Amino acid sequence: MPKIKKEKLNQTKLMGEVEKVHLPRDKKGRFVSYTEEKPRSIKLVKVKGSYGTFVVKEKLIPDEVKTTLFGIALIGILLAVF
């Protein structure tokens, strides 16, 4: 190891400087972001008169919200019937 590099390593150890990365990691050791964002709910609409061209439209109500509302409505109907 070159003399300059050894001196630099010794100097950082004496000063207490240690490079640490405090980012979350997954099971394989790769860095992951702090907030795992789910992909947006989108709808592809084909453009008439074109070949392979689509327009991306975001859904008004995401799929997760739809399933939750459907479950609540189903429970409400079952309670009203029985």
C-alpha atoms as an extended CHARMM CRD file, in Angstrom:
* protein
*
        82  EXT
         1         1  MET       CA              0.0000000000        0.0000000000        0.0000000000  PROA      1               0.0000000000
         2         2  PRO       CA              1.3860000000        3.4380000000       -0.8800000000  PROA      2               0.0000000000
         3         3  LYS       CA              2.6540000000        5.6060000000        1.9510000000  PROA      3               0.0000000000
         4         4  ILE       CA              0.1780000000        8.4200000000        1.2600000000  PROA      4               0.0000000000
         5         5  LYS       CA             -2.7990000000        6.0660000000        1.3950000000  PROA      5               0.0000000000
         6         6  LYS       CA             -1.5950000000        4.5480000000        4.6920000000  PROA      6               0.0000000000
         7         7  GLU       CA             -1.1990000000        8.0050000000        6.2090000000  PROA      7               0.0000000000
         8         8  LYS       CA             -4.6660000000        8.9940000000        5.0950000000  PROA      8               0.0000000000
         9         9  LEU       CA             -6.2080000000        5.8190000000        6.5490000000  PROA      9               0.0000000000
        10        10  ASN       CA             -4.4010000000        6.2920000000        9.8510000000  PROA      10              0.0000000000
        11        11  GLN       CA             -5.4390000000        9.9330000000        9.9780000000  PROA      11              0.0000000000
        12        12  THR       CA             -9.1320000000        9.1430000000        9.4820000000  PROA      12              0.0000000000
        13        13  LYS       CA             -9.0050000000        6.4120000000       12.1290000000  PROA      13              0.0000000000
        14        14  LEU       CA             -7.4270000000        8.8080000000       14.6220000000  PROA      14              0.0000000000
        15        15  MET       CA            -10.0270000000       11.4680000000       13.9460000000  PROA      15              0.0000000000
        16        16  GLY       CA            -12.8400000000        8.9400000000       14.3780000000  PROA      16              0.0000000000
        17        17  GLU       CA            -14.1550000000        9.4650000000       10.8880000000  PROA      17              0.0000000000
        18        18  VAL       CA            -15.7900000000        6.3650000000        9.5470000000  PROA      18              0.0000000000
        19        19  GLU       CA            -17.8510000000        6.2090000000        6.4000000000  PROA      19              0.0000000000
        20        20  LYS       CA            -21.1870000000        4.6380000000        7.1920000000  PROA      20              0.0000000000
        21        21  VAL       CA            -24.2260000000        4.4090000000        5.0150000000  PROA      21              0.0000000000
        22        22  HSD       CA            -27.4750000000        4.4040000000        6.9500000000  PROA      22              0.0000000000
        23        23  LEU       CA            -29.8280000000        3.4810000000        4.1420000000  PROA      23              0.0000000000
        24        24  PRO       CA            -32.2980000000        0.6220000000        4.4180000000  PROA      24              0.0000000000
        25        25  ARG       CA            -31.4220000000       -2.5670000000        2.5660000000  PROA      25              0.0000000000
        26        26  ASP       CA            -33.4970000000       -5.4700000000        1.3160000000  PROA      26              0.0000000000
        27        27  LYS       CA            -32.7750000000       -9.1540000000        1.9930000000  PROA      27              0.0000000000
        28        28  LYS       CA            -30.2080000000       -9.3100000000       -0.8170000000  PROA      28              0.0000000000
        29        29  GLY       CA            -28.3100000000       -6.2920000000        0.5410000000  PROA      29              0.0000000000
        30        30  ARG       CA            -29.3920000000       -3.8210000000       -2.1230000000  PROA      30              0.0000000000
        31        31  PHE       CA            -30.3160000000       -0.2790000000       -1.1470000000  PROA      31              0.0000000000
        32        32  VAL       CA            -34.0350000000        0.4860000000       -1.0940000000  PROA      32              0.0000000000
        33        33  SER       CA            -35.8050000000        3.8000000000       -0.7810000000  PROA      33              0.0000000000
        34        34  TYR       CA            -37.3470000000        4.8550000000        2.4960000000  PROA      34              0.0000000000
        35        35  THR       CA            -40.8800000000        4.8410000000        1.1780000000  PROA      35              0.0000000000
        36        36  GLU       CA            -41.8320000000        2.0680000000       -1.1580000000  PROA      36              0.0000000000
        37        37  GLU       CA            -44.3340000000        3.6970000000       -3.4640000000  PROA      37              0.0000000000
        38        38  LYS       CA            -46.7720000000        1.5090000000       -5.3070000000  PROA      38              0.0000000000
        39        39  PRO       CA            -47.1520000000        2.0980000000       -9.0210000000  PROA      39              0.0000000000
        40        40  ARG       CA            -50.0120000000        4.3840000000      -10.0250000000  PROA      40              0.0000000000
        41        41  SER       CA            -53.2680000000        2.9430000000      -11.3000000000  PROA      41              0.0000000000
        42        42  ILE       CA            -53.4040000000        3.8550000000      -14.9690000000  PROA      42              0.0000000000
        43        43  LYS       CA            -55.6280000000        3.0490000000      -17.9140000000  PROA      43              0.0000000000
        44        44  LEU       CA            -54.3440000000        2.7310000000      -21.4820000000  PROA      44              0.0000000000
        45        45  VAL       CA            -56.7200000000        3.9850000000      -24.1800000000  PROA      45              0.0000000000
        46        46  LYS       CA            -55.9620000000        3.1450000000      -27.8110000000  PROA      46              0.0000000000
        47        47  VAL       CA            -55.8400000000        6.0890000000      -30.1970000000  PROA      47              0.0000000000
        48        48  LYS       CA            -58.2110000000        5.5120000000      -33.1130000000  PROA      48              0.0000000000
        49        49  GLY       CA            -56.6120000000        5.4380000000      -36.5260000000  PROA      49              0.0000000000
        50        50  SER       CA            -53.1210000000        4.6740000000      -35.2660000000  PROA      50              0.0000000000
        51        51  TYR       CA            -51.0500000000        1.5420000000      -34.9200000000  PROA      51              0.0000000000
        52        52  GLY       CA            -49.7620000000        0.7720000000      -31.4340000000  PROA      52              0.0000000000
        53        53  THR       CA            -50.3780000000        4.2370000000      -29.9750000000  PROA      53              0.0000000000
        54        54  PHE       CA            -52.0010000000        4.5850000000      -26.5800000000  PROA      54              0.0000000000
        55        55  VAL       CA            -52.9360000000        7.4590000000      -24.2860000000  PROA      55              0.0000000000
        56        56  VAL       CA            -52.2030000000        6.9980000000      -20.5820000000  PROA      56              0.0000000000
        57        57  LYS       CA            -55.0120000000        8.0970000000      -18.2730000000  PROA      57              0.0000000000
        58        58  GLU       CA            -54.7960000000        7.9290000000      -14.5130000000  PROA      58              0.0000000000
        59        59  LYS       CA            -57.7260000000        6.2260000000      -12.8390000000  PROA      59              0.0000000000
        60        60  LEU       CA            -59.9280000000        8.5160000000      -10.7400000000  PROA      60              0.0000000000
        61        61  ILE       CA            -60.2070000000        6.0040000000       -7.8840000000  PROA      61              0.0000000000
        62        62  PRO       CA            -57.2230000000        3.6810000000       -7.2390000000  PROA      62              0.0000000000
        63        63  ASP       CA            -57.8300000000       -0.0790000000       -7.1530000000  PROA      63              0.0000000000
        64        64  GLU       CA            -57.0560000000       -0.3510000000       -3.4230000000  PROA      64              0.0000000000
        65        65  VAL       CA            -59.7320000000        2.2210000000       -2.5790000000  PROA      65              0.0000000000
        66        66  LYS       CA            -62.2520000000        0.4690000000       -4.8400000000  PROA      66              0.0000000000
        67        67  THR       CA            -61.7520000000       -2.8760000000       -3.1060000000  PROA      67              0.0000000000
        68        68  THR       CA            -62.0710000000       -1.2540000000        0.3290000000  PROA      68              0.0000000000
        69        69  LEU       CA            -65.2870000000        0.5450000000       -0.6260000000  PROA      69              0.0000000000
        70        70  PHE       CA            -66.6910000000       -2.6410000000       -2.1630000000  PROA      70              0.0000000000
        71        71  GLY       CA            -65.9550000000       -4.5800000000        1.0360000000  PROA      71              0.0000000000
        72        72  ILE       CA            -67.5930000000       -1.9270000000        3.2300000000  PROA      72              0.0000000000
        73        73  ALA       CA            -70.6530000000       -1.7960000000        0.9540000000  PROA      73              0.0000000000
        74        74  LEU       CA            -70.9460000000       -5.5950000000        0.9870000000  PROA      74              0.0000000000
        75        75  ILE       CA            -70.7850000000       -5.7080000000        4.7890000000  PROA      75              0.0000000000
        76        76  GLY       CA            -73.3770000000       -2.9080000000        4.9890000000  PROA      76              0.0000000000
        77        77  ILE       CA            -75.7700000000       -4.7680000000        2.6800000000  PROA      77              0.0000000000
        78        78  LEU       CA            -75.3320000000       -8.0080000000        4.6320000000  PROA      78              0.0000000000
        79        79  LEU       CA            -76.0500000000       -6.1990000000        7.9100000000  PROA      79              0.0000000000
        80        80  ALA       CA            -79.1520000000       -4.5570000000        6.4270000000  PROA      80              0.0000000000
        81        81  VAL       CA            -80.5160000000       -7.8720000000        5.1170000000  PROA      81              0.0000000000
        82        82  PHE       CA            -79.9110000000       -9.8920000000        8.2680000000  PROA      82              0.0000000000
